[in-house]
Amino acid sequence: MPKNTRKIAIAGAATIGAAALAFSVVPADAQTTTTDAVSSARVAYNAAPVQAVKASVTDQLATTSVKVDAIEAKKKAAAAAAAKKKAAAEAAAKAAAAKKKAAAAAAAKKAAAARKAKEAASRSTQRVVVKKAATKSYANNLDGWIKHSLDIMKSKGIPGSYSGLHRNIIRESSGNPKAINNWDINAINGIPSKGLLQVIPPTFAAYHVAGTSWNIYDPVANITAAANYAADKYGTIDNVDSAY
């Protein structure tokens, strides 16, 4: 082998051996160990992908935060709406209660006014009735008896005057309400004439006027029944000038 060729071969072998020694050393336990030199040669870091991942995570966190904020805002809005609705319902209930209370008070006031008016009207009616009964009175004598009878006759539509009654009373009984005839034909027949206008019992019963006494000797009842009989037979007591 030429000298130069031998030098190249030795150099190449040395290089290969160094390289082999650098890449692999087999220790006594037969396990392969990577040297620091090899590791340093093979590991390489790229900053760009790391930055991209970091940006992606940041974006995800930001999006999540926005979503959380939106949910919280939605919850707050819903709570505010519910509170507003509750307040409106409470206000409406209070207004309805106030309106009902006012209506009840108005009804009670109206009922009280109506009751007072009714009571006042009742008292007024009672006063009128009492006044009417109190103002009309008659003397317990011939004048009073005639006047009382005339008022009753007027209310019943029985004609007659004060003078017609007075004239016939004086002729028949001289104004004595207890007078009785025991000698004429009626007495003979057992039904004597009695009272101011000398009325026999059957005639008094037939022409008795409602509202007066059933006692034939009662002055007012006797006069009124006799006037009623005279009106039926003669038109009025004023037309009677003798026994009738």
C-alpha positions as CSV (number, residue, x, y, z in Angstrom):
1,M,0.0,0.0,0.0
2,P,1.4,3.4,-0.9
3,K,2.3,5.6,2.1
4,N,-0.2,8.3,1.4
5,T,-3.0,5.7,1.1
6,R,-1.9,4.2,4.4
7,K,-2.2,7.6,6.1
8,I,-5.7,8.2,4.8
9,A,-6.7,4.8,6.0
10,I,-5.3,5.3,9.4
11,A,-7.0,8.7,9.7
12,G,-10.3,7.3,8.6
13,A,-10.1,4.4,11.0
14,A,-9.2,6.8,13.8
15,T,-12.1,9.0,12.9
16,I,-14.5,6.0,12.8
17,G,-13.2,4.8,16.1
18,A,-13.6,8.1,17.8
19,A,-17.1,8.4,16.5
20,A,-17.9,4.9,17.6
21,L,-16.5,5.7,21.0
22,A,-18.4,8.9,21.2
23,F,-21.8,7.4,20.3
24,S,-21.7,4.2,22.4
25,V,-20.1,2.8,25.4
26,V,-21.2,-0.5,26.6
27,P,-20.8,-0.8,30.3
28,A,-20.1,-4.0,32.3
29,D,-23.9,-4.7,32.9
30,A,-24.6,-4.8,29.1
31,Q,-27.0,-1.7,29.1
32,T,-26.6,1.0,26.6
33,T,-26.1,4.5,27.9
34,T,-26.6,7.6,25.9
35,T,-23.9,10.1,26.4
36,D,-24.4,13.8,27.2
37,A,-22.8,14.6,23.9
38,V,-25.3,12.7,21.9
39,S,-28.3,14.0,23.9
40,S,-27.1,17.6,23.4
41,A,-26.8,17.0,19.8
42,R,-30.3,15.6,19.3
43,V,-32.6,17.8,21.6
44,A,-33.9,21.0,20.0
45,Y,-36.7,23.2,21.3
46,N,-39.1,25.3,19.1
47,A,-40.4,28.4,20.8
48,A,-43.2,29.0,18.3
49,P,-45.4,26.0,19.2
50,V,-45.1,26.7,22.9
51,Q,-46.2,30.2,22.3
52,A,-49.2,28.9,20.2
53,V,-50.3,26.6,23.0
54,K,-50.0,29.3,25.6
55,A,-52.1,31.6,23.4
56,S,-54.7,28.9,22.9
57,V,-55.0,28.2,26.7
58,T,-55.3,32.0,27.3
59,D,-58.1,32.3,24.7
60,Q,-59.9,29.3,26.3
61,L,-59.7,30.9,29.7
62,A,-60.9,34.2,28.4
63,T,-63.8,32.6,26.7
64,T,-64.7,30.6,29.8
65,S,-64.6,33.8,31.8
66,V,-66.9,35.6,29.4
67,K,-69.3,32.7,29.6
68,V,-69.2,32.7,33.4
69,D,-69.8,36.5,33.4
70,A,-72.7,36.0,31.0
71,I,-74.3,33.4,33.2
72,E,-73.9,35.5,36.3
73,A,-75.4,38.5,34.5
74,K,-78.3,36.4,33.4
75,K,-78.8,35.1,36.9
76,K,-78.7,38.7,38.3
77,A,-81.2,39.8,35.6
78,A,-83.5,36.9,36.4
79,A,-83.3,37.7,40.1
80,A,-84.0,41.4,39.5
81,A,-87.0,40.5,37.3
82,A,-88.4,38.2,39.9
83,A,-87.9,40.8,42.6
84,K,-89.6,43.4,40.5
85,K,-92.5,41.0,39.8
86,K,-92.8,40.2,43.5
87,A,-92.8,43.9,44.4
88,A,-95.5,44.5,41.7
89,A,-97.6,41.7,43.0
90,E,-97.3,42.9,46.6
91,A,-98.2,46.5,45.5
92,A,-101.2,45.1,43.6
93,A,-102.3,43.1,46.7
94,K,-102.0,46.1,48.9
95,A,-103.9,48.3,46.5
96,A,-106.7,45.6,46.3
97,A,-106.8,45.3,50.0
98,A,-107.0,49.1,50.4
99,K,-109.8,49.3,47.8
100,K,-111.7,46.5,49.5
101,K,-111.3,48.2,52.9
102,A,-112.5,51.6,51.4
103,A,-115.5,49.9,49.8
104,A,-116.4,48.2,53.1
105,A,-116.1,51.5,54.9
106,A,-118.2,53.2,52.3
107,A,-120.9,50.5,52.6
108,A,-120.8,50.6,56.4
109,K,-121.2,54.4,56.2
110,K,-124.0,54.2,53.7
111,A,-125.8,51.5,55.9
112,A,-125.3,53.6,59.0
113,A,-126.8,56.7,57.2
114,A,-129.7,54.6,55.9
115,R,-130.3,53.2,59.4
116,K,-130.2,56.7,60.9
117,A,-132.6,58.0,58.3
118,K,-134.9,55.1,59.0
119,E,-134.8,55.7,62.7
120,A,-135.4,59.4,62.2
121,A,-138.4,58.7,59.9
122,S,-139.7,56.2,62.5
123,R,-139.3,58.8,65.3
124,S,-141.0,61.4,63.1
125,T,-143.9,59.0,62.4
126,Q,-144.2,58.3,66.1
127,R,-144.3,62.0,66.9
128,V,-146.9,62.6,64.3
129,V,-149.1,59.8,65.6
130,V,-148.7,60.9,69.2
131,K,-149.3,64.5,68.3
132,K,-152.4,63.6,66.4
133,A,-153.8,61.6,69.3
134,A,-152.8,64.3,71.8
135,T,-154.2,67.3,70.0
136,K,-157.7,65.9,69.5
137,S,-159.6,65.7,72.8
138,Y,-163.3,66.2,73.7
139,A,-165.0,67.4,76.8
140,N,-167.0,64.9,78.8
141,N,-170.3,66.7,78.4
142,L,-173.0,67.1,75.8
143,D,-171.0,69.5,73.7
144,G,-168.0,67.1,73.7
145,W,-170.1,64.1,73.0
146,I,-171.8,65.7,69.9
147,K,-168.4,67.0,68.5
148,H,-166.8,63.6,69.0
149,S,-169.8,61.9,67.2
150,L,-169.6,64.4,64.4
151,D,-165.9,63.5,63.8
152,I,-166.7,59.8,63.6
153,M,-169.7,60.5,61.4
154,K,-167.5,62.5,59.0
155,S,-164.9,59.7,58.8
156,K,-167.6,57.2,58.0
157,G,-169.6,59.3,55.6
158,I,-172.7,59.7,57.8
159,P,-174.4,63.1,57.3
160,G,-175.6,65.3,60.1
161,S,-174.9,68.6,61.8
162,Y,-174.3,69.8,65.3
163,S,-177.6,71.6,65.4
164,G,-179.6,68.6,64.1
165,L,-178.0,66.3,66.7
166,H,-178.4,68.8,69.6
167,R,-182.1,69.5,68.8
168,N,-183.1,65.9,68.7
169,I,-181.1,65.0,71.8
170,I,-182.8,67.7,73.9
171,R,-186.2,66.6,72.7
172,E,-185.6,62.9,73.3
173,S,-183.6,62.8,76.6
174,S,-183.0,66.4,77.7
175,G,-179.2,65.5,77.4
176,N,-179.3,62.6,79.9
177,P,-177.2,59.7,78.6
178,K,-178.9,57.3,81.1
179,A,-182.5,58.2,80.0
180,I,-184.9,55.3,79.4
181,N,-188.5,55.2,78.2
182,N,-190.6,52.7,80.2
183,W,-194.1,53.7,79.0
184,D,-194.3,53.7,75.1
185,I,-195.1,50.8,72.8
186,N,-191.4,49.8,72.7
187,A,-191.4,49.5,76.5
188,I,-194.6,47.5,76.4
189,N,-193.0,45.2,73.9
190,G,-189.9,44.8,76.2
191,I,-187.5,46.8,74.2
192,P,-187.5,50.3,75.8
193,S,-185.8,53.2,74.1
194,K,-182.5,54.2,75.8
195,G,-179.8,56.9,75.9
196,L,-179.4,60.4,74.5
197,L,-181.4,59.8,71.3
198,Q,-183.7,57.0,72.7
199,V,-182.6,54.1,70.5
200,I,-184.1,50.7,71.1
201,P,-181.5,47.8,71.5
202,P,-182.2,46.1,68.1
203,T,-181.8,49.4,66.2
204,F,-178.6,50.2,68.2
205,A,-177.1,46.7,67.3
206,A,-178.1,47.0,63.6
207,Y,-176.7,50.5,63.1
208,H,-173.8,50.4,65.5
209,V,-170.7,52.2,64.1
210,A,-167.4,50.4,64.3
211,G,-164.9,52.1,66.6
212,T,-167.5,53.1,69.2
213,S,-168.6,51.3,72.3
214,W,-171.2,48.5,72.3
215,N,-172.7,50.0,75.4
216,I,-176.1,51.5,74.4
217,Y,-175.8,54.1,77.2
218,D,-172.4,55.3,76.0
219,P,-173.1,58.9,74.7
220,V,-170.9,58.9,71.6
221,A,-171.9,55.3,70.6
222,N,-175.7,56.2,71.1
223,I,-175.5,59.4,69.1
224,T,-173.5,57.9,66.2
225,A,-175.8,54.8,65.9
226,A,-178.9,57.0,66.0
227,A,-177.5,59.4,63.3
228,N,-176.6,56.3,61.1
229,Y,-180.1,55.0,61.5
230,A,-181.7,58.5,60.7
231,A,-179.4,58.8,57.6
232,D,-180.7,55.4,56.3
233,K,-184.4,56.2,57.0
234,Y,-184.6,60.0,56.5
235,G,-181.4,61.0,54.7
236,T,-180.0,62.8,57.7
237,I,-180.7,63.4,61.4
238,D,-181.3,67.0,60.5
239,N,-184.6,65.9,58.8
240,V,-185.9,64.4,62.1
241,D,-188.2,66.7,64.1
242,S,-190.2,64.2,66.1
243,A,-190.2,60.6,67.2
244,Y,-188.4,58.5,64.7
